[in-house]
């Protein structure tokens, strides 16, 4: 659940990303994913395609799924 309101620029960015076929992959337990959703805000996230990487919960995920998610997060956090 996203608690913040969306700035107009976030709504516009979400629309453009959606039109380009982008998706946000995240996990319910990930603080970085939560912060990103809060930054976009409620209105922008309502229509933006969000894919929950752990729809059945963390304990139900395989080790491979957990490793893939961790590698994805690490690659996003790496400085350019």
Secondary structure by P-SEA (a helix, b strand, c coil): cccccccaaaaaaaaaaaaabbbbbbbcccaaaaaaaaaaccccccccccccccccccccccaaaaaaaaaaaaaaaccc
